[in-house]
């Protein structure tokens, strides 16, 4: 099981079209600060109906977009 599963479940359970989460909000959800490995794990979000839209190092935010399934 991936260390980011709590984040993916959070996205799926709240079911918003888009999330703009700060690094701090993500830390509160998963219990640790995101690190470089997030880039490897981000593809897992698609299994939960979301994709990573943009990672802003400057603003310390990550945007997630719901994948529309027809």
C-alpha atoms as a printed R data frame, in Angstrom:
   type eleno elety resid chain resno       x      y       z
1  ATOM     1    CA   UNK     A     1   0.000  0.000   0.000
2  ATOM     2    CA   UNK     A     2   1.301  3.440  -0.971
3  ATOM     3    CA   UNK     A     3   2.063  6.002   1.704
4  ATOM     4    CA   UNK     A     4  -0.183  8.452  -0.173
5  ATOM     5    CA   UNK     A     5  -3.348  6.312  -0.066
6  ATOM     6    CA   UNK     A     6  -4.882  8.463   2.737
7  ATOM     7    CA   UNK     A     7  -4.631 11.470   0.402
8  ATOM     8    CA   UNK     A     8  -6.214  9.648  -2.531
9  ATOM     9    CA   UNK     A     9  -9.033  8.414  -0.294
10 ATOM    10    CA   UNK     A    10  -9.574 11.954   1.021
11 ATOM    11    CA   UNK     A    11  -9.981 13.250  -2.534
12 ATOM    12    CA   UNK     A    12 -12.383 10.473  -3.494
13 ATOM    13    CA   UNK     A    13 -14.516 10.703  -0.350
14 ATOM    14    CA   UNK     A    14 -14.997 14.480  -0.612
15 ATOM    15    CA   UNK     A    15 -15.669 14.219  -4.362
16 ATOM    16    CA   UNK     A    16 -14.991 17.813  -5.437
17 ATOM    17    CA   UNK     A    17 -14.336 18.802  -9.043
18 ATOM    18    CA   UNK     A    18 -11.056 20.442  -8.062
19 ATOM    19    CA   UNK     A    19  -8.885 20.712  -4.996
20 ATOM    20    CA   UNK     A    20  -6.199 23.313  -4.381
21 ATOM    21    CA   UNK     A    21  -4.438 21.910  -1.333
22 ATOM    22    CA   UNK     A    22  -1.471 23.488   0.392
23 ATOM    23    CA   UNK     A    23   1.488 21.363   1.399
24 ATOM    24    CA   UNK     A    24   0.383 21.915   5.011
25 ATOM    25    CA   UNK     A    25  -3.152 20.630   4.304
26 ATOM    26    CA   UNK     A    26  -1.689 17.561   2.619
27 ATOM    27    CA   UNK     A    27   0.593 17.024   5.616
28 ATOM    28    CA   UNK     A    28  -2.464 17.117   7.906
29 ATOM    29    CA   UNK     A    29  -4.198 14.480   5.760
30 ATOM    30    CA   UNK     A    30  -1.295 12.044   5.379
31 ATOM    31    CA   UNK     A    31   0.668 12.716   8.550
32 ATOM    32    CA   UNK     A    32   3.980 13.717   6.955
33 ATOM    33    CA   UNK     A    33   5.359 16.324   4.583
34 ATOM    34    CA   UNK     A    34   5.264 15.509   0.887
35 ATOM    35    CA   UNK     A    35   8.666 14.921  -0.627
36 ATOM    36    CA   UNK     A    36  10.194 14.269  -4.024
37 ATOM    37    CA   UNK     A    37   8.691 10.765  -4.071
38 ATOM    38    CA   UNK     A    38   5.280 12.394  -4.564
39 ATOM    39    CA   UNK     A    39   6.204 12.777  -8.228
40 ATOM    40    CA   UNK     A    40   6.447  9.001  -8.518
41 ATOM    41    CA   UNK     A    41   3.266  8.291  -6.583
42 ATOM    42    CA   UNK     A    42   1.044 10.979  -8.142
43 ATOM    43    CA   UNK     A    43  -0.062  8.613 -10.927
44 ATOM    44    CA   UNK     A    44  -1.878  6.530  -8.292
45 ATOM    45    CA   UNK     A    45  -4.444  9.311  -7.889
46 ATOM    46    CA   UNK     A    46  -6.032  8.225 -11.185
47 ATOM    47    CA   UNK     A    47  -7.144  4.980  -9.530
48 ATOM    48    CA   UNK     A    48  -9.243  7.167  -7.207
49 ATOM    49    CA   UNK     A    49 -10.693  9.380  -9.949
50 ATOM    50    CA   UNK     A    50  -8.261 12.319  -9.772
51 ATOM    51    CA   UNK     A    51  -5.171 13.577 -11.492
52 ATOM    52    CA   UNK     A    52  -2.526 16.014 -10.351
53 ATOM    53    CA   UNK     A    53  -3.078 19.211 -12.301
54 ATOM    54    CA   UNK     A    54  -0.272 21.452 -11.086
55 ATOM    55    CA   UNK     A    55   2.348 21.411  -8.370
56 ATOM    56    CA   UNK     A    56   3.446 24.902  -7.361
57 ATOM    57    CA   UNK     A    57   6.736 24.979  -5.496
58 ATOM    58    CA   UNK     A    58   6.438 28.758  -5.139
59 ATOM    59    CA   UNK     A    59   2.953 28.737  -3.578
60 ATOM    60    CA   UNK     A    60   3.451 25.335  -1.936
61 ATOM    61    CA   UNK     A    61   0.190 23.997  -3.348
62 ATOM    62    CA   UNK     A    62  -0.999 21.034  -5.385
63 ATOM    63    CA   UNK     A    63  -4.054 21.157  -7.634
64 ATOM    64    CA   UNK     A    64  -6.031 17.968  -8.169
65 ATOM    65    CA   UNK     A    65  -8.714 17.637 -10.846
66 ATOM    66    CA   UNK     A    66 -11.465 15.042 -10.923
67 ATOM    67    CA   UNK     A    67 -11.325 12.818 -13.982
68 ATOM    68    CA   UNK     A    68 -14.671 12.788 -15.739
69 ATOM    69    CA   UNK     A    69 -15.658  9.215 -16.431
70 ATOM    70    CA   UNK     A    70 -18.362  8.790 -19.034
